[in-house]
Amino acid sequence: MGDNNQGWSKIPSSFDGFVLNTSLQISNQTFTMENGTTTTGVVQPYFISSDVDYTKVKRVIVALPGKPRDSWKYANLFYNARNWVYNQSLYGVQPGEVMIIAPTVLNLDDQAAGGVEANWAAYNSSLWQMGGVTHYPNLTHSVSFYTAMDKILNLAMNRTLFPMVNQLVVAGHSMGAQTVVRYALLKREKKYDASVKYWIGNPGSWAWLQNDTQPVTNAQDQCDPVELRNRWPYGLGYNLSAVPKYARSDVVQDVRPYIQRFLQKQIHYGLALLDNGAGDTHCQAQYQGANHLQRGTNFVSMVSELNGGWPQNHSLGYVAGVSHQDYPMIAATSSLDFIFGKDYNITRNDTYGLPHEHKSKGTPNPVNTTDDHKVHIFQAIAWVVLAAIIVALIAAYFAIDRIFTPNTNDWDRDYWESDFKRRLL
């Protein structure tokens, strides 16, 4: 498959327990290929379990890779953990009931090495983990990796394809865990969100939830100005133009709903007690702590001190005798309990809102019947005005389209990513 230092030259079409699927379209744009011909549709490849009956699957694990983008490795790690659960008859899980999906995350190094097909999505460096966008194929409008994640979760929770699925777990270790943290924070709302869980193992840095509360005050390579400490992907503060366009327009209006939803989600933090590696070397990460363990401990401490205290849907597992090791973290009892066991037989919840959001029905407002005719008149006027605005917008759209030609350069993408090409993990 090639040397990762120079990019992957080939992606396996299958291996024990998995097959590569290349049918998930994340954009229907038309683009020009390197041979000069045009084609339509960009896909996000992924590995999917080949040893399950789709009609019997009850839980789906979406396994994210680490920095080397070796998705097949992480598919296999969760495959081994799943088989252990099967063999030990844990949690009431029966063979064939857990399916694993591992997104095949590729970048421009892989594209240069020949590992990316003409219509496959490829990202820049490691920026996919923070919501980075496609750099290949050359699209007029690039696509965030978080959009690709949405498509994968929608697929996994599709009742037509997988009628018995009740729960979905998004899981990642190291850079994969960084992805889980940040995706969980920005994820667009879906009706099945109450049935989604997030397992976060030893990330190198975090998206801090509270501005200017990072615990380290004398970090090396000082961030100047200080606002950089809270800039995405290390937080949701100050210059919100750094937030990926996947969520930027809503985040700019108000970050609080995103933080509140994150605190309500079902999340497990897995931290290794011997994980003293530096990980992310950016100054923003250094303000969060000196190493993986310290940053994770500081993050969960910060979460516990927010209004409301420790979230009832969050859990924490410290794993003794383990450093920055992926499989020992996945196979730890506290991790297995969450990834495979938690709520295993709980029926899927397909209503908007997270697990402990309870909306009071309250008392219906009394109806003023004497003003009903006024309401109908105002409604009619509103509909007429709305129709006029829609017609005007359509006319303006076609007029602008004739005046201005499309710009094939994705300036938003290039500007947003320019600051993060130096030193990730």
Secondary structure, DSSP 8 states (H G I E B T S, - for coil): ---GGG--S---SEETTEEEE---EEEEEEEE-TTS-EEEEEE--EEEESSS-TTT--EEEEEE--TT--HHHHHHHHHHHHHHHHHTT-TT--TT-EEEEEE---BHHHHHHT-S-TTB-EESTTGGGGT-BEEES--SS--BHHHHHHHHHHHHT-TTT-TT--EEEEEEETHHHHHHHHHHHH----TTGGGEEEEEE--S---BSSTT--S-SS-SS--SSGGGGGSTTSBS-S-GGGS-TTTHHHHHH-SHHHHHHHHHSEEEEEEETT-------SHHHHHH-SSHHHHHHHHHHHHHTSTT-S-TTEEEEEETT--S-HHHHHTSHHHHIIIIITTTT-----SSS-TT------------GGGHHHHHHHHHHHHHHHHHHHHHHHHHHHHHHHHS----S-HHHHHHHGGGSS---
